[in-house]
Amino acid sequence: MSETNLDTFRGEVRTWLEANCPEEMRTPMQGDWDVCWGGRNFKFQSDAQKVWLERMAAKGWTVPTWPKEYGGAGLTRAEEKVILSEMRKINARSPLTSFGIWMLGPALLKFGNEAQKAEHLPQIARGEIRWCQGYSEPNAGSDLAALATKAEDKGDHWIVNGQKVWTSYADQADWIFCLVRTDNTQGKHYGISFVLFDMETPGVEARPIKLISGRSPFCETFFDDVKVLKTNLVGEENKGWTIAKYLLTHEREGIGGGNSSMRPLHEVAAMSLGLDEMARLSDPVLRTKIAEAEIDEWAFNLTMSRKLAESKAGQSMGADSSMLKYYGTELNKRKFELMMDASGHDGLEWESDRSQDGKLARSWLRTKANSIEGGTSEVQLNIISKHILQLPGA
């Protein structure tokens, strides 16, 4: 699309958002509980939250680049960036947060059959189904291909037994996309299949795991003789590792992207510490650190945009996703360290209305998991060393 057409599109987006985004959805979210995850059991926090999702979904803007027949708007990546930019200008909240959008959707678009796309993608786009990811196991974390959850062939279905761990929001999800072992006679990267099933299927149990933040997005998930129809196999049997790797690139990009909705560091510091007579942050050391972090974030976002554009043009993301995941998570952890510094002793509040029940402190502690989830930082550095830098012995 030409610059002129993009400018016209920007004007249309701005007008539509101004008319359709409720005022209540132009305010910062108060916590994790204020995020719209969607799903069949999701309870909206307000009428405005529900209306905002419905309007954006009807427009196809919860997944702007997906084809229209699957609930998207069929837009280009450039047009999607315009929508996000105009939303930021009015502080509009994301209408929907979803692992279905972030991870499963791209995998289904590439590997799913037409029946699977038609069944699941429109529901994801409308926020009618909430997904979780069944990847890591107690003995298969960084070495994911060592997974042991077994699917026994029963003709038109499998019987699945095993355990997953660190399954984010499994206790609140409707369905799971899951890696299972369907053949033990091949090497560990083979004999793995990618299947989908309902979390209410008999034999599925999710148990939350408490973190140092005092809260838990993670669960242990157990499968005891769970029946999974073979129509829910994505791609080919025993070739799920290809899909798993593809999906991981999207997961790592998403984790690396960090928390784009957080207030800029310099604004937090100005509110907490005040400004000097030259309208600068009063603490010169912190001022320098914040400037460095915001410059690095700007450079990182440009790199993210470039890599996404290359991916959209058909170039494989490959090991670059590990680079983005590693640097993005380290940058996000650094930002929250600075947020804590900028907030002074107020940032240490754990339980109070003023601190929104310790929102900052709990979020800071939560970032410690960023360098573990989606593949540890150590694993990402190994991948970067081997596949990007091509270091000897890596």
N, C-alpha and C positions, 0 to 999 in steps of 0.2 A: 504494500500500500504506500502511495506517495505521501510526502510530508503534508501536502495540501489536504489530501483525503483524511490523513490522521488528525489534522487540526479540526476538520469538520466533525469527525467522529468524536474528538475530545469535547467539543461544544455540546454535542448530543448527549454524551455521557454525563457531563456536568449538569445539564438541564434535568435529565432523568433522575439523577441522584438527589438533586435538590428537592424534587417533587415527591420522591418515593422513600427516601431514607428517614425513618422516624427520628425525631430529636433525641429520644432516649438512646438510640443506637449510635449517637455521635458523642458519647461519653466513654471514658476509659472503663474497661471491665474491672469489676471489684475483686475478682479472684477466679480460681479454676471453676468454681461452681457457677460462674456467670458466663461461661463459654457455651456456645450452642454446638452440641455434638450431634444432635439429631438421633434417630433411631426409634424403634417402636415403643420403647418405654421411657423416652425422654420427656421430661416435664419442663415446659418453657417457663422462664423466670418472669416473663411479662407478655402482654399482648403484643407489645412493640417488637419483641424478639421474634415472635411467631410470624408477624406480618412482614418483617424484614427478610426472613428466610423465604417465605412464600413468594414475595415479589422478586427477589433475586433469582430464585429457582425458576419461576415462570419466564423470566428474561433469558435464562440459560447462563447466567453470570456466576453461579456457584462453581461452574466448570467451563469457563468461556471458550477454551480451545477444543473441547470435546465436540464431536459431530452432533448436529441437532437431533438426529434420531435417537441419541442416547442421553438426551437431557442437557446438552451443551448449547453453545451459540454458534459453533463453527467459526470462531474468530481466529485471527493470527496471534502469534506471541506478542507482536508489537501492539495490537489492539488490547490484549489482556493487560499489558503494562500500563496503557493509558487508563484503563478502568481502575487498576490498583493505585495509580498515582492520584487520580481524582478522588478516590475514596479517602486516601491519606489527607488530602487537603481539607476535607470536612470532618476528619477524625472518625470516619465511619468504621464501625466494627466489621470484622469478617462475619458474614452471615452464617457460615458453617465451617466447623473444624472436623476433619474426617480422615481416618486412615484409608477409607475407601477412595477418597479423592487423591490423597497424597501418595499412596502405595499401590493398593490393589487395582484401582482404575487403570493406570497406565499398563499394568501387566495384562489385564483383561483385554484392553484395546489391542494389544500386540499378539497375545497368545490364545485368548478365549475364542470359543466358537460363537456363532451368531445367536444361538439360544441363550448362552450364558451372558452375552453382552446385553441382549434385550431384556433379560430378567433382572440383572443386578445393577447395570450402570444407571438407568433412569432413577432407580430407588436411591442410589448413592447421591445423585445430583440433587434430588429433592429432599435429602436428609431423612429418608424414611427407613434407612437401615444403617446400623452402626457395626463396624468391623473391628476385629482384633487380629493380631499376627501370631501364629503358632510356629515359631522358629526355634529359639534357644531351648536347650535342655540342661539338666544338672551336669551332664558330662559332655555337652556339646554347645559351648558358648562361642568363643572365638573360633574354635574348630567345629564350625556348624555342620560340616559334612559327616561328622561322627555321630549324627543323630540316630537314636535307636527306637523311637516311636514306630511301632510296627502296624502295618495294614495287611491283614490276612485275606486272601482272595476267596470270595464266596459266590463267585458267578457274576451276578449283576450288581454286587456290592462288596465292600470290604468291611471287616471288623477291626477297628482300631483300638490298640492298647498302648499306653505309655504316659509320659509326663512332659509338659513344657514348663518353662520358668521365665520370669520377667515378661510375662504376657501383659502388656499395657492395657488396662481397663477391661480385662477379660470378664470381670464380674458385672460389667455394664453393657457388654457387647451383645449384639443379636446373632452375628455369624462370625466364623473364624476362617482365615485362609491359612492353611497348615501344610507343613512338610512332613511326609510320612515315608517310611521305608517299605517299599513294595517288593524288593528283591535283595536278598542277602548274599547272592552268589557273585556279585560284581564288586569292583572297587568302591570305596566309600562315597565317591562323587557320583556314582551311578546307582541305579536301583532306588532313587528317591523320586517321589511323585508329589505334585502340588494339587491339593484338594480343598474343597470348600464344604462347610457344613454348619448347620444351625447349632447355636450354643445351648438350645433347649432340648437337643437330642438326648435321650436317656443315656446315662453313663458319663456325661460331661460335668465336671465340677471345677469351679474356680475359687481359689482361696487368696485373699489379699495379703501382700507382704508390706509391713510397715518400714518406712525409711527414716533416716535421721531427721528429716523435716517434720516428722510426726504424722505424715500423711502417706498415702500409697496409691500411685497410679499402676503399680505392678502387682502381678498375681502369679501363683503357681496354678497350673491347669492340668487336671488329671483326666485321662480317657480310660474308661473301663467297659470293654465290649461295645464300643460306639459304632453304630451302623452308618456307613457312608456310601451313598449310591454312586455308581461309576459315572453317572451323568454329571457328577460334580467334579470330575477330573478335568483340570485345566491343562491343555497341551497333551503331550504323549505320556503314557505310563512309563515310569522309570527314567524319564528325562526332565524331572522337575528342577534339577540343579541349574539348568539354563535359565528357567523362569526365576528361581530364587536369586541368582546373581543379578538379573535385570532389575528385579524389584529392589534389591539392596542399594543399587545406585540411586534410585529415587528416595529411599529412606535416608541415605547418607546426605543427599542434597538437602532434604527437608530438615534434618537435625542440624546440619551445618548452617542452615539459614538463620538459626537462632530465634530470638523473640523480637520480631520486627514491630510489635505493638507497644513495646515498653517506651516510656517517656525518655527523651534524649538525656544523656548524662549531664550535660551542662545545665539543663533546666532543673534537674534534681539538686545538683550542687548549689545552684543559685538560691533555691528555696530554702535549703538547709543551712548554708554557710553565709549567704549574703554576698553582695558585691562591694568592691572598693570604690573610691572616688572617680575612677576611670571606667566604671561599669564593667569591671572584670571580676572573676571569682576571687574572693579575698585570700584564698590559700594558693600561693604560686606553684607549689609542688604538685598539688592535686590538679591545678589548672593545666599544667604541662602534660600530666598523665592522661587527662581526659581528652585533650587536643590530639595526642598521639593515638588514643584508642578510636576516636571518631574519624581520623584520617584513615586509619587502618580499616575501619568498617566501610568507609566509602570505597576504598580500593578493592576490598573483598566483594562488595556488592557489584562493582563493575565486572569483576572476574566471574562472578556467578551469572550475571546477565550474558556475558560473552559465551560461557560454556553452555548455557541453556539455549542460546541462539544456534550454536553449533550442533547441539543435540537435535533441535527442531529441524535443522537442515539435513539431518541424516547421518551426522558424524557420531560415532560411538563415544559415549562418555567414558567407559572403561575405568581405568585406574584414577582418572581425574576426579571421580566422585570421592575417592579416599582422601585426596588432597583437600577438596572442599570441606569434607566432613571433619578432617583433623583441624584445619585452621579455623573453621567456623565455630566448632565447639570450644576450642581454646580461647577464641575471641569472646564468645558468649560468657565463659567463666570469668574472664578478665573484666568484662563490663560489669558483671554483678559484684565482683570484688570492689570495683570503683564506686558502684552504687552504695555499697555498705560504707565505704570510706566517706562518701559525700553526705550520707545521712547521719553520720555521727552516732551518738548513743541511742538516738531514736530508732536507728535501724536494727537494734538488738531487741526491740520489743517483740514479745512472743504471743501474748494474748491480751488484746485490747481492741476496743472499737476504733480508736484513733489509728492504730496500725493495721486495721482490717485483719485482725487476728494473726498478726505477725507476717503479713503477706511478703514483705521484702526479705526478711530473714529466712523464711521457709523457701522462697524462690531461689535465694542464694545457695542454700543447702541442696536444693533440687538440681542445680546446675552441675554438681559434682558427678551426677550420673551421666551427664552428656558425653563424657570421654570414655564411658563404658558401653552404653547402649548403642546398638547399630554397628558394633565392632569397636573394640577398644582402640585408644590412640596408639598403643604399641603395635597392634595389628595393622592399622592404617599406615604407620611409618614403615613397616616392613613392606607393605604393598607399594608404597611410593618409592622406596629404595630399589625394589626389584623391577617394577614395571615402568616407572617414569625416569628415575635417575640411572637405572641399569647399573647399579654399583656391583662390583665383583664380589661374589660370595653371598649376595643378598638372596 
